[in-house]
Amino acid sequence: MSRAKVYIGMVLFLLILISCLGNSSICRAETMKIGFVASGDTINDNSFNEMVASGLRRLQKDRHVDLVVRRGGFTVDSVAHAIRSTIGEGAGIVVVNSMPAGNRFGEIALDHPKVVFIFNDSNVDGYSNVISIDYAHASGSCLVGALCAWQTKTGKIGFIGGNELPVIKDFLKGFSRGVELSGKDVEVDVKFVRRGNAEKGFEDPQQANALALKMYGAGADIIYAVAGLSGNGIIQAGRETGNLVVGVDSDQDHLAKGTVLTSMMKRLDVAVYKECLAVMDGNFTPGRKAYGLADGGVGLTEMKYSKHLISSEVLRLLDVLRKDLISGKIKVEPSAQ
């Protein structure tokens, strides 16, 4: 390499360095580390955790950020440890999928005022460096309940939740409201993979499979699976018995084409991408953020593998219900958090 080329290279390097020093906020954004604390021990769960991971991978591609990923485990202590671990690795933004533990996580936020925390499904409010994202689970699930009621051939459908956390009760409340609004006389069987707040209920596909097989055996022909990774066991049960399933969080329709009737998507990927971008660009606002049907934060899939099973009249009624939920003509209040 000639001396002239070396000289030109050095000049370009110095110009870039000077530019960074003159606009440090942009350079920090380009090299920012983002932490992600997943719920439980499985990141690639085809559901809750994987949706966030998808949004962060997109951000990594668009803004060249570094990701620090930790498994949150199943206790408040293990989640808190994972959060602190990402901060120790230099994360300036920490996204947390976890159980409600507002006071404990609020203390961590106070201890690290320069870090911005984004919590999904946890009400951590009142801190200048915390964003809490709420999703309209009940509204999206209302559509699921009505669809299942209109589609059942046995007059019996099911709901299997990962556990009994308020967020899961939101899904159930909306689902039950949708069944009611359908105008059909339909029985709803409700089960939980784990009782109480046990997070392991979201990572036990074997138990979920057993519950689903029993539910199908008792006459249900469609089950709404609100159970994270455990939902895979419910989908397998649907495949084994020739019955239908509704997935959750991500588009799970492809996991068993024609068996998964639809999925109630919770667009954590979009919400996390948008909120992280706002933080990086310096224009975020702390507090609670709501994502719902109107902005695409929740909603059903296109049903490209199952739409042939649904009549045009049911599709029309479903669209009317969606519009009524968006307009507020029909309301589904969330469960108390």
N, C-alpha and C positions, 0 to 999 in steps of 0.2 A: 504493500500500500504506500502511495506517495506521501510526502510530507504535506502536500496541499490538501489531500483528502483527510488526513489526520487533523489538520488545522480546521478544516470546514466542520468535521464531526465535533470537535471540541467547542466550536462557536455555537453550533446548534444546541448542544447539551447545555451550555451556559444560558442561552436564550430561554430554553424550556425551564431551567431552574429558576431564573429570574421571574418568569411568568408565574410560576407556582408560588414564589414568595410574595408576589404582588397580589395574588388572588388565592389565598390559602384555603378559603372555604371550599372552592372548587376542587383543589387538589386533595383535600381531606375526603371529600365525597368520593373521588375516584379510587381512593385506597382504603375506604372505610371497611371495618370488619363488622359483620352482622351475626349475632348469635341466635341460634334457634334451639329452644328447649322443647323437645317432643314430649307428648303425653305417653307415659308408660315406657316400654322397652323396644317397641317396633316402630321404626320410622317409615318403612315402605309397607304401609298397611292398606293400600288401595282406598284410603278414606281420609280421615281427619288430619293426620300428620302429613301424609303424602301431598295433600292439597297445598299446605303451607310450603312444603319443600319445593313444589312446582313453581310457586310464585317467587320464591327466593332464587331458584335456578335461573328464572327469567331475568331477575334483577342482576344476578351475577353476570349474565351475558350482556345486558344492556349497559351496566355501569361498572363492570369489572370489580365488584366488591369481593371480599374474602368472606367465606362462611365458616362459622364455628358451630358445629352441631353437637348437641348433647342429648342423651336420653334422660327424661325426667324421673323415670321410675314411678313408684306407686304411693309415695308418702310425701307430705308437705316438706319434710326435711330433705328428702332426696331431690325434690324439685328446687328447693332453695340452694342446695349445694351445686346443682347443675347451672343455675342462673349465675351464681358467683364464679363458677369455673369459666363461663364464657366471658365474663367481665375481666377475669384474670388474664385471659388471652387477648384482651384489648378490644373487645366488642364495644362499639359506640351505640349500637341499637341491639336490643334483645327481644326477640319474639318468643312468646311463651304459650304453648298449648298445655293447659293443665286444669287441675281441680280448683274450685273456688277457695281461695285462702287470702282474701283481700288484705287483712291486717298484716299478715306475715310478709306478703310481697310488697306492701306499702312501705314497710320498714326498710326493705332492701332498696327501694326507689329513693327513700330519703338518704340512705347511706351513700348513694351514687348519683348525685344530682346532675352530673354531666352525661349520664347514660339515659337514653330514651327507651322506655319499656313499652311493648305492644302486647297486650294480653287478649287472647281469644277465649270467649266464654267465661271470663272471670271478671267480676265487678270490682275493679280496683280504681276508685275514683277519688278526685280531690287532690291530685299531685300534679305539679307543673311539668313533670317529665314522664307521664304515664298516659297511654292511649288504651282504652278498653273497648273492644269491638263486640257489639251485640249483633246477632243475626236473627232474622224473623223466622225462627224455626217453626213457630206455631202456624204462621200464614202458609208457608210452603207445605207443611204437613197437612194442612186443611185440604189442599188440592189432592194430596195423596189419599186421604181418607175418603173423599168423595169419589175419586177414580176407582178405588178398590171396591167401594160399595156398589158402584155402577157395573163393575166388571165381574164380581163374584157370581159363581154359578151354584154355590152351595148355601149361600146366605150366611156364611161364617168366614171371618177374616181374622188375622192376628197381628199383634204388635210385640216385638221382642226388643227390649232396651238393654244396653250394656250394664247399667245399674240404675239407681233411683235418684240420681242427682237432679236438681231443679231444671237443668238444661234438657235432660231427657224427658222430664215431665212436660216441658214445653212442647216437645215433639208429640207426645201422647195426647196432650190437650188439643192441639191443632188437628191431629188425626181423628180424634173422637168427634170434634166439631164438624169436620168434613163429612163423616159418616152421617151425622145428624142432618146436615144440610142437603144430603143426597136425596132425602125423602124415601129411602129404602129401609125396609125392616131387616137390619143386618146385625148379627151378633159379633162382638169383638172380644177375642181372647187375648189377655195381656200377661206377658211373662217378662222376667228380667234375668239376665245371665248371672248377676250377683245382686243380692239384696243390699240396701243401704247405699253408701258412697264408694264401695270397693272398686278402685280403678281397674283391677285385673279383669273385671267383667268385659272390658273392651279388647282383651287379648286372650280369649278362651274359645276358639272356634269349635272345639270338640263339644263343650257344654252347650254352646249355642246350637250346634247341629242336632244334639239330642233333644233339646227343647223344641226345635222346629219340626223334627220328625214326629214327635208326640203330638204337636199342634196340628200338623197335617193329618195325622192318623185320626184325630178327633173331629175332622170335618172341615177345617179351614183350608181354603184353596189359594189364598194370597196372604203373605206375611210382610209387614213393614219392618225391615231390619235396621234398627238404630243402635248399632253396637260396634262400630269401628272394625277392627280386624276380626272380631268374633262374627261379624256379618258374613264373612266368607263361608263359615260353617252353615249358615242359614241358606245361602245361595246354593251350596252343595246339596242341602236337603231338598230344596226345590227342584234341582236338576234330577235327583234320584227318584223323586216321587211324581214328577210331571206336573208340579204345581208352580205357582208364580211367586215372585219375590219383588219387593221394591227396595232398591239400594239407597245409600245415604252419603252425603258429603261430596264425594267425587262422582263422575259419570261411571257407574259400575255396569252399565248395560252390556258392555262387551265381555264381561266375565262369564256370562252364560247367556248367549244370544237367544232371545225368545223366552227365556226363563225369567230374566229380570225385566219386569213390565216397564219400569222407569226407575229413575233415581232422583231423590230430592237433593239437588246439588246445593251445597253451601260454599260459595265462592271465596273461600279463604285465600286462595291464590291471588285473586284480584284485589281483595281488601288489603292483604299484607303488602303486596307490591305497591299499591297506591299510597298506603300510610308510610311505608319505608321511604318511598320516593319523596314524599312531602317533608319528612325529617331531613333527608339528605340535601334537599333544596332550600332548607331553612324556612319553610312556610307551613309547618304543621301546627295544629292546635291540639292541646291535651284534652282529656276528658272522654266521655262515652261517645262512640260512633255507632250509628245504626245502618245496617245493610239489609235490604229487603227485596220484595218482589219488584217494586218500581224501578230500582237501579240494577237489577240483575244479581243482587247479593245472594238471593236464594231463588230456586225455581226448578221445575221439572226438566228433564232432558228432552231431546227431540224424539225419543222413542223410535229410533230408526230400525231397530230389530223387532219391534212389537206393535208398531202402529197399525199393522194389518189386523191385529186382534181387537182393535177398538173401533166402534162404529163412529160415523161422522157426527151423529147426534151427541154422543158422549163427548167427543172432542169439542163440539160447539159449547156444550154445557160447561165443560172444564174451562174454556176460555172466558165465558161469562163470569164464572166464579172468580177467576184470577183478576179480572177487571174490577169486580165488586170489592175484592179484598184490597186492591190498590187504591181505589177511590174512597174507601172507608165506609162504603154502604154496608159491608159485612165486616165485623170486627172479631178478632180472636185475641183476647188479652193474654199476655204471657203469664206463666206461673210466677209466684213471688220468689225473688232471688235471695 
